[in-house]
Amino acid sequence: MSSTLGTSSRILARGGSLRVARSFLSHSYTGYRIPLTGSHGRNYASAAHVHQDSKTHSDPSETSKSADFVREYEPYCLTTYARPGLILSHGKGCHIWDVEGQKYLDFTAGIAVNALGHGDEELAKIYYEQSLKMIHTSNLYYNEWTGPLCKLLIERTLATKGMQSASRVFIANSGTEANEAALKFARKYGKLSPGGAQDKYEVVSFYNSFHGRTMGSLSATPNPKYQKPFGPMVPGFKYATYNDIDGLDIITKNTCAVIIEPIQGEGGVNFATPEFMTAVRKKCDQVDAVLIFDEIQSGLGRSGYLWAHEAFPAEAQPDILTMAKALGNGIPIGAAMVSERIAEAIKIGDHGTTFGGNPLATRVAHYVVDKLSTPTFLDQVKHKGEIFRSGLERLKEKYASVITEIRGTGLIWGIQLNRDPNPIVDAARLRGLLVITAGNNTVRIVPPLVVTEQEILEGIEILNSAFASL
Ligand SMILES: Cc1ncc(COP(=O)(O)O)c(C=O)c1O
C-alpha cells in the first residue's frame, strides 16, 4: 500500500500538475487501485462507488498506518463528524500531505479559513515570537495587540465601499461566538429602542443560512438537521426566504435583529440580490431593527473584495458585521464590528470572554488582515475568480446532464448538480483534490486566496476527471 501511495505522490511532485493543466478535458491518469478490503464503517468504504480508471490517490486501506491510527484513537473521540480515513499531516501553500505521503491540492482551505495557505513563514515567525512574549493575559488588562487589530479592521473597512458606520470591534474566538455577541448586542439595543422594551427581542434569519452551532446562532440557523436534536430553540427566532422581498413583512416592530449572509456559504453558495438587501435594510430602518451581516465565510477577501457586501448599494449596509474563519488563518478568532449607535447600547460588563482578544490571536490576525486587505491582493483574487469562472463554465457545458448551475465570485464557487454532490467530492479526493459540499446538491470550492493560476487549472482538470468518472 505505502509503495503505491509513494509512487502516486512522486508522480504529482515530478510535474504531474503541469501535464494536467495542459491537457484540460482530455487527459487520462495512470490508475492506482484502491484495495477496499474490510469494512471499517463509513471511513474505509465511503468511496467504493467511484469509477477506478483515473484515480491517482487512494483512501487508506484497512492495513495502512492511517487505519491503525484511527483504530487506536477514534474510540476516545466523540464522533460528531463523518470523515474519509486519511490523516492530514502538513501543508505548504495550497497543498496538503497525508501521513501516507499523498499530496493533495486543497480547495477547501479548512472551510474558507487558510486564506494565506498553509505554512506561511512570516505568520509562523510572528506566532513563535508572540508565544514567547505573551500568549494570554485575560481581558482584565490591556494588551499590545487587541487595540491595533480593532483599529486596523475599522480603518481598512472604512477605506472600502462597505460598512461606513464601522466604529468599534468586539473580539471573540470563533464564528458562532461572533454571532452570539452580535445577537446579544442587538437584543440589548432592542430593549433600549424607543417603544422597544420587553417585546422587541425577535430575530429574523433566512432559510439555508448557517450562523453556527451555539444556541443563539443555532436558533438563527433554520436547518432541521442541526436544530431538531437540540430543541427547543431560543425564543423569538423567525425565518424568512432568502431573496424574497415579499416575505420581509415578518420583520415587525418586535424585531430587534435581522441576521443574513451576503453570500450563503454552507447553504449552497447563494447570493443575495442588491434589491433584496436594500429592501431588508429599509425594513430594518422602518422598525428600528439591527441589521447583522454574517461575513464569517464571505468576508476578508474571499469575494475579491474585503467584504462581500461591498457589492451592494451604499444604502444596504449593516449595523453589525461578523467575521471569523480567515481572520486568524486557522488561529481561532472571531469578531463583531459595530456602528457607534450599537456601541452606545453596550456597557461595561454586558459581554465578555476569557480567551477572546488574546495577544497571540490578535497579533496573528493583525498580520492576516494587513495582507488580505491590500488592493493588489484583492485584485488578484478577482482575477483568479475569472479563471475559475471560465473553467467551471466549460465543465458545465461538458457535463450539462449533471451540472445545473455555476455560482461564484472571487474564490468562493458552487457547482450545483442535479444530484448528491458527495460522489464528486470523493472522486476528486481520489484524484488528489480536496473540495467540499454545500447545501444538498452543490460542490463548494473555497481555496486559499493565495492559490495560483496553475493550481486553479490543475484543480479544474481534476474536477473534469472526477465528473468523467461518474
Ligand atoms: C456564515 C457562517 N457563519 C457562522 C459560522 C460558524 O463559525 P464557527 O464554525 O467558527 O463557529 C460559519 C461556519 O461555517 C459560517 O460559514
The ligand as an SDF file (V2000), in Angstrom:
LIG
                    3D

 16 16  0  0  0  0  0  0  0  0999 V2000
  -21.5200   32.1520    7.5340 C   0  0  0  0  0  0  0  0  0  0  0  0
  -21.0540   31.4280    8.7610 C   0  0  0  0  0  0  0  0  0  0  0  0
  -21.4150   31.8760    9.9660 N   0  0  0  0  0  0  0  0  0  0  0  0
  -21.0190   31.2740   11.0880 C   0  0  0  0  0  0  0  0  0  0  0  0
  -20.2350   30.1340   11.0560 C   0  0  0  0  0  0  0  0  0  0  0  0
  -19.8010   29.4830   12.3310 C   0  0  0  0  0  0  0  0  0  0  0  0
  -18.4390   29.6670   12.5200 O   0  0  0  0  0  0  0  0  0  0  0  0
  -17.6380   28.7450   13.5430 P   0  0  0  0  0  0  0  0  0  0  0  0
  -17.6400   27.3760   12.9890 O   0  0  0  0  0  0  0  0  0  0  0  0
  -16.2670   29.3770   13.6030 O   0  0  0  0  0  0  0  0  0  0  0  0
  -18.3330   28.8340   14.8540 O   0  0  0  0  0  0  0  0  0  0  0  0
  -19.8460   29.6320    9.8130 C   0  0  0  0  0  0  0  0  0  0  0  0
  -19.0490   28.3960    9.7280 C   0  0  0  0  0  0  0  0  0  0  0  0
  -19.0620   27.6890    8.7660 O   0  0  0  0  0  0  0  0  0  0  0  0
  -20.2660   30.2860    8.6420 C   0  0  0  0  0  0  0  0  0  0  0  0
  -19.9280   29.8370    7.4280 O   0  0  0  0  0  0  0  0  0  0  0  0
  1  2  1  0
  2  3  1  0
  2 15  2  0
  3  4  2  0
  4  5  1  0
  5  6  1  0
  5 12  2  0
  6  7  1  0
  7  8  1  0
  8  9  2  0
  8 10  1  0
  8 11  1  0
 12 13  1  0
 12 15  1  0
 13 14  2  0
 15 16  1  0
M  END
$$$$
